[in-house]
Amino acid sequence: MKVLLLTSLLLLSTLAQETNEEVQDFNEEENLQISHSEFVRPRKPQPASERKDLHSKSYKMEYITLFFVIIYFVYFFIGKSSNTSVVTEYAHFAHAAIFKYFKKGNRKSEVPVGIMSVSCNKFVIECYDHPLIKGACLNFNLVKRQELFNHLFSLITKQQDELIIDVVFNKGIAPPCIYGICKSKQEKKLRKQYSEISKFCKTRNGAQMKLSEKYVVFSDAFDSTGILNQPMIDFINLYEKEFNYFILSDQSTSVCDEKSLMRCSIKICNGEIISKATDLIFGLANSINKVTIKPYLLEKCKAVRAEIQEEEEKERAKKIREENAERIEKEKAMKINAMTPEERRKYEEKQRNKLVKRKQVKVRMG
């Protein structure tokens, strides 16, 4: 037994020594890891040549950015000046037609007609003083030559400058009809822009009206003379690529005061198309009172417009009633808010009594 006890004690002491040694070894390893992690190797100084390269790269980027900004602004001013020169040249081609049909063409000393700048690429020439016409204008929507990327895009897509001729007639001068011509692919867009087309008009193929099959003619009075005349047919067929659309409408929503509008849109390929288009449209406007519609169609058109006018008057009266009711309600609310609690209580009680009296059913006896 003693031998066994001694043996067991020796074994226990041996195990204790081994565990103590293992713990010491573990603690030493931990201390070494901590000391290694706390030790930071000093950073190697960066060579001067590398620092210089980094600075030069940053400066290069700044120089490149500044260069592009300067180029953009220079291009802007050159493009703006170019558009001014282009529209001045276009105005010379419109000069003859303007002073043929109008006494005043917004004239200035430096150019044949006065040109108003709406933006860097949009210009207007106003024409007035005509017995039948309230006002007319030539709207030049030029390519954005002042914007670098837009101009490059227009060169790639071959965009052209656009001329829109607007004529607004005096009240009762234009015939009571709608007449328009456009390319088939533009019909959907035009119907959105001019809602009266879908409301009033029927459609015919251009071939039925001596035009190309690419065109669509819409009207509520096809059997009218003096609108789609031979000069206009010849012009549209000659400039098939450049012609956008033409519309004559006495129900236009594009003008505020007067509903009678004539509008023609073309792409500008040369100066000749400007002189021909202005002479054609202003000539047609000058003889608008000579346009004739067959009697049965004229009566039909007048009847439809009378109905529409009646509906518009009803709608206007309804709007006025609603505005008056809204104003009365606001005044009543302001009056109630200004009352004292006692006055408000009496007012509400009075209103309840009125409501009860209205709901009471009167019964006659006998």
C-alpha positions in Angstrom: 0.0 0.0 0.0 2.8 2.4 1.0 4.5 1.6 -2.3 1.3 2.3 -4.2 0.8 5.6 -2.3 4.4 6.7 -2.9 4.1 5.8 -6.6 0.8 7.8 -6.9 2.4 10.8 -5.2 5.3 10.7 -7.5 3.0 10.5 -10.5 0.9 13.5 -9.2 4.0 15.6 -8.6 5.3 14.8 -12.1 2.0 15.8 -13.7 1.9 19.0 -11.7 5.4 20.0 -12.8 4.5 19.2 -16.5 1.3 21.4 -16.3 3.3 24.2 -14.7 5.8 24.1 -17.5 3.1 24.1 -20.2 1.4 27.2 -18.6 4.7 29.0 -18.5 5.4 28.2 -22.1 1.9 29.4 -23.1 2.4 32.7 -21.2 5.7 33.3 -22.8 4.3 32.7 -26.3 1.4 35.2 -25.6 3.8 37.8 -24.4 5.9 37.4 -27.5 2.8 37.8 -29.7 1.7 40.9 -27.9 5.2 42.4 -28.1 5.3 41.6 -31.9 1.9 43.2 -32.5 2.8 46.3 -30.6 6.0 46.7 -32.6 5.5 48.8 -35.7 8.1 48.9 -38.2 9.0 52.4 -39.2 7.8 53.5 -42.7 10.4 53.7 -45.3 10.6 57.3 -46.6 9.2 57.8 -50.1 11.7 58.9 -52.7 11.5 62.5 -53.9 11.1 61.4 -57.5 8.0 59.4 -56.7 6.5 62.3 -54.8 7.2 64.5 -57.8 5.5 62.1 -60.2 2.3 62.0 -58.0 2.1 65.8 -57.9 2.7 66.1 -61.7 -0.1 63.6 -62.4 -2.6 65.5 -60.2 -1.6 68.8 -62.0 -2.0 67.1 -65.4 -5.6 66.1 -64.6 -6.3 69.7 -63.5 -4.8 71.1 -66.7 -6.8 68.7 -68.8 -10.1 69.6 -67.0 -9.4 73.3 -67.4 -8.6 72.8 -71.1 -11.9 71.1 -71.7 -13.8 73.8 -69.8 -12.1 76.5 -71.9 -12.9 74.6 -75.1 -16.6 74.2 -74.1 -17.0 78.0 -73.4 -15.1 79.0 -76.6 -17.4 76.6 -78.6 -20.4 78.1 -76.9 -19.6 81.7 -77.9 -18.6 80.6 -81.4 -21.8 78.6 -81.8 -24.0 81.4 -80.5 -22.4 83.9 -83.0 -22.8 81.3 -85.8 -26.6 81.0 -85.1 -27.0 84.7 -85.1 -25.2 84.9 -88.5 -27.3 82.0 -89.9 -30.7 83.5 -88.8 -29.7 86.9 -90.2 -29.0 85.2 -93.6 -32.3 83.4 -93.4 -34.1 86.7 -92.7 -32.9 88.1 -96.0 -34.8 85.3 -97.9 -38.0 86.1 -96.0 -37.7 89.9 -96.6 -39.6 90.0 -99.9 -42.7 88.1 -98.7 -42.9 90.0 -95.4 -42.9 93.4 -97.0 -45.2 92.3 -99.8 -48.1 91.3 -97.5 -47.4 93.3 -94.3 -47.0 97.1 -93.9 -44.8 96.5 -90.8 -42.3 93.7 -90.3 -40.7 94.7 -87.0 -38.1 96.5 -89.0 -34.7 97.7 -87.8 -31.9 99.6 -89.4 -29.1 97.0 -89.3 -31.1 94.1 -90.8 -34.0 93.9 -93.3 -36.4 92.7 -90.7 -36.2 92.8 -86.9 -35.1 89.5 -85.4 -35.9 88.8 -81.7 -33.8 86.2 -79.9 -35.7 83.9 -77.6 -32.7 81.7 -76.8 -29.3 81.0 -78.3 -30.8 78.8 -81.0 -34.4 80.2 -81.2 -35.3 83.4 -83.1 -38.6 85.1 -84.0 -39.6 87.6 -86.7 -42.9 89.3 -86.0 -45.2 90.6 -88.8 -48.3 92.8 -88.3 -50.5 95.5 -89.7 -52.7 93.5 -92.1 -56.5 93.9 -92.6 -57.3 90.1 -92.2 -54.5 89.0 -89.9 -54.2 89.8 -86.2 -50.5 88.8 -86.2 -48.0 86.5 -87.8 -44.5 85.3 -87.0 -41.6 83.3 -88.4 -40.1 81.0 -85.7 -36.6 79.8 -86.5 -35.6 76.7 -84.4 -31.9 76.3 -85.2 -29.6 73.4 -84.4 -27.9 73.9 -81.0 -24.5 75.0 -82.5 -23.6 76.6 -79.2 -23.6 73.2 -77.3 -20.6 71.0 -78.2 -22.2 67.5 -77.7 -25.6 68.5 -79.1 -24.0 69.9 -82.2 -21.9 66.8 -82.7 -25.0 64.7 -82.3 -26.9 66.8 -84.8 -24.1 66.4 -87.3 -24.2 62.6 -86.9 -28.0 62.4 -87.2 -28.1 65.1 -89.9 -30.5 67.4 -88.1 -31.6 70.5 -89.9 -32.8 74.0 -88.9 -36.6 74.3 -88.7 -38.9 77.2 -89.8 -42.5 77.4 -88.3 -44.7 80.0 -89.9 -47.7 81.1 -87.7 -50.6 83.2 -88.8 -53.4 84.2 -86.4 -56.5 85.6 -88.1 -59.0 88.2 -86.8 -62.3 87.0 -85.5 -64.7 85.7 -88.1 -62.2 85.8 -91.0 -61.0 82.2 -91.3 -63.5 79.6 -92.7 -65.3 77.4 -90.2 -63.2 74.3 -91.0 -60.0 72.4 -90.2 -57.6 71.4 -92.9 -54.2 69.7 -92.5 -51.5 67.8 -94.2 -48.7 65.8 -92.7 -46.6 62.7 -93.3 -48.1 59.4 -92.2 -45.4 58.8 -89.5 -46.1 62.2 -88.0 -49.9 61.8 -87.8 -49.9 60.4 -84.2 -47.7 63.2 -82.9 -49.9 65.9 -84.6 -53.1 64.5 -83.2 -51.6 64.8 -79.7 -50.5 68.4 -80.4 -53.8 69.5 -82.0 -56.7 67.8 -80.3 -59.2 69.2 -82.7 -58.0 66.9 -85.4 -59.3 63.8 -83.6 -62.5 65.7 -82.5 -63.6 67.0 -85.9 -61.7 65.5 -88.8 -61.7 62.5 -91.1 -58.6 61.3 -92.9 -57.7 60.7 -96.6 -54.6 59.3 -98.2 -52.3 61.8 -99.9 -52.7 60.1 -103.3 -56.4 61.0 -103.3 -55.5 64.7 -103.0 -52.7 64.7 -105.8 -50.0 64.3 -103.2 -47.5 61.5 -102.4 -48.7 58.4 -100.7 -46.4 59.3 -97.8 -48.8 62.1 -96.8 -52.1 62.1 -94.9 -54.8 64.8 -95.4 -57.3 65.4 -92.6 -60.3 67.7 -92.7 -63.9 68.2 -91.8 -64.5 69.9 -95.2 -62.6 68.2 -97.9 -64.8 69.7 -100.6 -63.4 73.2 -100.1 -61.6 75.2 -102.7 -58.7 77.6 -102.1 -56.7 75.8 -99.4 -55.0 72.8 -101.0 -54.5 74.7 -104.3 -52.0 73.8 -107.1 -49.1 76.0 -105.8 -49.3 74.3 -102.5 -49.5 70.8 -104.1 -46.4 71.7 -106.2 -44.5 73.0 -103.1 -45.2 69.9 -101.0 -44.3 67.5 -103.8 -41.1 69.5 -104.6 -39.9 69.6 -100.9 -41.1 66.2 -99.9 -38.1 65.6 -97.5 -38.2 69.0 -96.0 -42.0 69.5 -95.5 -43.2 68.6 -92.0 -46.9 69.6 -91.8 -49.5 72.3 -92.5 -52.7 73.0 -90.6 -55.5 75.6 -90.8 -57.9 75.4 -87.9 -60.7 77.6 -86.5 -60.8 75.5 -83.3 -57.1 75.7 -82.3 -56.1 75.4 -78.7 -52.6 76.7 -79.5 -53.6 80.4 -79.4 -55.3 81.9 -76.4 -57.6 84.8 -77.6 -58.4 83.7 -81.1 -58.9 80.1 -82.2 -58.2 80.7 -85.9 -54.6 79.6 -86.7 -52.6 78.7 -89.8 -49.3 77.0 -89.2 -46.7 75.5 -91.5 -43.5 73.7 -90.5 -40.5 72.9 -92.8 -36.9 71.9 -92.5 -34.5 74.5 -94.0 -32.3 73.1 -96.7 -31.5 76.4 -98.5 -32.6 80.0 -98.7 -35.0 79.3 -101.6 -37.3 77.1 -99.5 -37.7 80.0 -97.0 -38.7 82.5 -99.7 -41.1 80.1 -101.3 -42.7 78.9 -98.1 -43.2 82.5 -96.7 -44.7 83.7 -100.0 -47.0 80.6 -100.2 -48.3 80.8 -96.6 -48.7 84.6 -96.5 -50.3 84.5 -100.0 -52.9 81.9 -98.8 -53.5 84.0 -95.6 -54.0 87.1 -97.7 -56.8 85.3 -99.7 -58.3 83.3 -96.8 -61.7 85.1 -97.1 -61.9 83.7 -100.7 -61.9 80.1 -99.5 -65.3 78.5 -100.4 -67.0 75.5 -98.8 -69.9 73.6 -100.3 -73.2 74.8 -98.8 -74.2 71.5 -97.2 -70.8 71.1 -95.6 -70.7 74.7 -94.5 -74.1 74.3 -92.7 -72.8 71.1 -91.1 -69.6 72.7 -89.9 -71.5 75.7 -88.5 -74.0 73.4 -86.6 -71.2 71.4 -85.0 -69.4 74.6 -83.9 -72.6 76.1 -82.5 -73.0 72.9 -80.4 -69.5 73.2 -79.2 -69.9 76.9 -78.4 -73.0 76.1 -76.4 -71.2 73.3 -74.4 -68.3 75.7 -73.8 -70.6 78.4 -72.4 -72.3 75.8 -70.1 -68.9 74.7 -68.9 -67.9 78.3 -68.3 -71.1 79.0 -66.4 -70.6 75.9 -64.3 -67.0 76.9 -63.5 -68.2 80.4 -62.4 -70.9 78.8 -60.2 -68.3 76.5 -58.6 -65.9 79.4 -58.0 -68.7 81.5 -56.4 -69.8 78.6 -54.1 -66.2 78.0 -53.1 -65.8 81.8 -52.3 -69.0 81.8 -50.2 -67.8 78.7 -48.2 -64.5 80.4 -47.5 -66.3 83.6 -46.3 -68.6 81.5 -44.1 -65.6 79.6 -42.6 -63.8 82.9 -41.9 -67.0 84.3 -40.2 -67.3 81.1 -38.0 -63.7 81.3 -37.0 -64.1 84.9 -35.9 -67.0 84.0 -33.6 -66.7 83.7 -29.8 -67.5 80.2 -28.3 -71.0 81.4 -27.2 -71.8 82.9 -30.7 -70.6 79.7 -32.3 -72.8 77.5 -30.1 -75.8 79.6 -30.9 -75.0 79.5 -34.6 -74.6 75.7 -34.7 -77.9 75.3 -32.8 -79.6 77.6 -35.3 -78.2 75.5 -38.2 -79.4 72.3 -36.6 -82.9 73.6 -36.1 -83.0 74.7 -39.8 -81.9 71.2 -40.8 -84.6 69.6 -38.6 -87.3 71.8 -40.1 -86.2 70.8 -43.7 -86.5 67.1 -42.8 -89.9 67.5 -41.3 -92.8 66.2 -43.4 -95.8 68.4 -43.6 -99.1 66.5 -43.3 -102.4 68.2 -44.1 -105.4 67.3 -42.0 -109.0 67.1 -43.3 
